[in-house]
Amino acid sequence: MDELDRAIINELQGGFPVCERPYAVVAERLGTDEYKLLARLYRMREQGVLSRFGPMYHAERLGGALTLCAMQVPEQEFERVADYVNDFPEVAHNYARDHALNMWFVLATETPERISEVIDAIEARSGYPVYNMPKIEEYFVGLRFEA
């Protein structure tokens, strides 16, 4: 990442303008042009520097629910179970960890009841328990890069 990439990431974490040409507004703030900004965002996504670029919704305020889940899956079963878990549209992301609980994923559902339905379905098909870890308190941790 160069100085402009870091500046783009820092700028966009603080909000995104709601207007006819939001990228032009952000680009002006950064001293670049709209097309260069879009090209940089595209490149950072393609290279995996950014895993996603989009809004973050507060599921509970929209009537839904959100929870962190973990599973202990034998290595030889990991890919099969990961594929099944990832088939659920409610799975926001799924990743492996070097831990006894080696599969972690987030469920974001349209209704609170859907959390247990998805967990029950994953357990029934995979044969492994899902540990549900709903948030108790929410914290915001910002990430900023030195320019």
C-alpha positions as CSV (number, residue, x, y, z in Angstrom):
1,M,0.0,0.0,0.0
2,D,1.2,3.5,-0.8
3,E,0.3,6.8,0.8
4,L,-2.9,7.2,-1.3
5,D,-4.1,3.7,-0.5
6,R,-3.7,4.3,3.2
7,A,-5.4,7.7,3.0
8,I,-8.3,6.1,1.1
9,I,-8.8,3.4,3.7
10,N,-8.6,6.0,6.5
11,E,-11.0,8.3,4.8
12,L,-13.7,5.7,4.0
13,Q,-13.8,4.3,7.5
14,G,-15.2,7.5,8.8
15,G,-18.3,7.4,6.6
16,F,-19.4,7.7,3.0
17,P,-21.2,10.7,1.5
18,V,-24.8,10.2,0.4
19,C,-25.0,12.3,-2.7
20,E,-25.2,12.0,-6.5
21,R,-21.4,11.4,-6.9
22,P,-20.0,10.2,-3.6
23,Y,-16.7,9.0,-5.1
24,A,-16.0,12.4,-6.6
25,V,-16.6,14.0,-3.1
26,V,-14.2,11.6,-1.5
27,A,-11.6,11.9,-4.2
28,E,-11.7,15.7,-3.9
29,R,-11.1,15.4,-0.1
30,L,-8.1,13.1,-0.9
31,G,-6.6,15.4,-3.6
32,T,-7.2,12.9,-6.4
33,D,-9.9,12.2,-9.0
34,E,-12.9,10.0,-9.0
35,Y,-11.5,7.5,-11.6
36,K,-8.2,7.0,-9.7
37,L,-10.1,6.4,-6.5
38,L,-12.4,3.8,-8.1
39,A,-9.4,2.1,-9.7
40,R,-7.5,2.0,-6.4
41,L,-10.6,0.5,-4.6
42,Y,-10.9,-2.1,-7.3
43,R,-7.2,-3.0,-7.2
44,M,-7.2,-3.3,-3.4
45,R,-10.2,-5.6,-3.5
46,E,-8.6,-7.7,-6.3
47,Q,-5.3,-8.0,-4.3
48,G,-7.1,-8.9,-1.1
49,V,-5.9,-5.7,0.7
50,L,-9.7,-5.0,1.3
51,S,-11.9,-8.1,2.0
52,R,-15.0,-6.1,1.3
53,F,-16.2,-2.6,0.5
54,G,-19.7,-1.7,1.5
55,P,-22.0,-0.5,4.2
56,M,-22.1,-2.1,7.7
57,Y,-25.6,-2.6,8.9
58,H,-26.7,-2.9,12.5
59,A,-28.8,-6.1,12.2
60,E,-30.6,-5.6,15.5
61,R,-31.8,-2.1,14.6
62,L,-33.2,-3.6,11.5
63,G,-35.1,-6.2,13.4
64,G,-32.6,-9.0,12.8
65,A,-29.9,-10.6,14.8
66,L,-26.1,-11.2,14.8
67,T,-24.0,-13.7,16.5
68,L,-20.5,-15.2,16.4
69,C,-20.3,-19.0,16.1
70,A,-17.5,-21.5,16.5
71,M,-17.1,-25.2,15.8
72,Q,-14.5,-27.9,16.4
73,V,-14.2,-29.7,13.1
74,P,-11.6,-32.5,12.4
75,E,-9.1,-31.4,9.7
76,Q,-10.3,-34.1,7.3
77,E,-13.8,-32.8,7.6
78,F,-13.0,-29.1,7.5
79,E,-13.6,-28.4,3.8
80,R,-16.9,-30.3,3.7
81,V,-18.3,-28.6,6.8
82,A,-17.0,-25.1,5.6
83,D,-18.7,-25.6,2.2
84,Y,-22.0,-26.5,4.0
85,V,-21.8,-23.6,6.4
86,N,-21.0,-21.2,3.6
87,D,-24.1,-22.3,1.7
88,F,-26.2,-20.3,4.2
89,P,-26.8,-16.8,3.0
90,E,-26.8,-15.7,6.7
91,V,-23.1,-16.6,7.0
92,A,-21.3,-13.2,6.8
93,H,-17.8,-14.8,6.8
94,N,-16.2,-18.0,7.8
95,Y,-12.5,-18.6,8.6
96,A,-10.2,-21.2,10.1
97,R,-8.3,-20.6,13.3
98,D,-5.4,-22.4,14.9
99,H,-7.4,-23.3,18.0
100,A,-9.4,-26.2,19.4
101,L,-12.4,-24.3,18.0
102,N,-11.0,-24.1,14.5
103,M,-13.9,-22.8,12.5
104,W,-15.4,-19.4,13.2
105,F,-18.2,-17.6,11.4
106,V,-20.7,-14.8,11.9
107,L,-24.4,-15.3,11.4
108,A,-26.5,-12.2,10.4
109,T,-30.2,-13.0,10.2
110,E,-33.4,-11.1,9.3
111,T,-35.1,-12.3,12.5
112,P,-33.7,-13.3,15.9
113,E,-35.4,-16.7,15.6
114,R,-33.5,-17.5,12.5
115,I,-30.2,-17.7,14.5
116,S,-31.2,-20.9,16.2
117,E,-32.8,-22.3,13.0
118,V,-29.5,-21.9,11.1
119,I,-27.4,-23.3,14.0
120,D,-29.7,-26.3,14.3
121,A,-29.5,-27.0,10.6
122,I,-25.7,-26.8,10.6
123,E,-25.4,-29.1,13.6
124,A,-27.9,-31.6,12.1
125,R,-26.1,-31.8,8.7
126,S,-22.5,-31.5,9.9
127,G,-22.8,-33.7,13.0
128,Y,-20.7,-31.2,15.0
129,P,-22.0,-28.8,17.7
130,V,-22.0,-25.1,17.0
131,Y,-21.0,-22.8,19.9
132,N,-23.2,-19.7,19.8
133,M,-21.5,-16.6,21.3
134,P,-23.9,-13.7,21.0
135,K,-22.5,-10.3,21.8
136,I,-23.1,-8.9,25.2
137,E,-21.7,-5.4,24.6
138,E,-20.7,-3.7,21.4
139,Y,-17.3,-1.9,20.9
140,F,-16.0,0.0,18.0
141,V,-12.3,-0.5,17.2
142,G,-11.1,1.8,14.4
143,L,-8.1,1.0,12.2
144,R,-6.0,3.8,10.9
145,F,-2.9,3.7,8.8
146,E,0.0,6.3,9.0
147,A,0.0,8.2,5.8
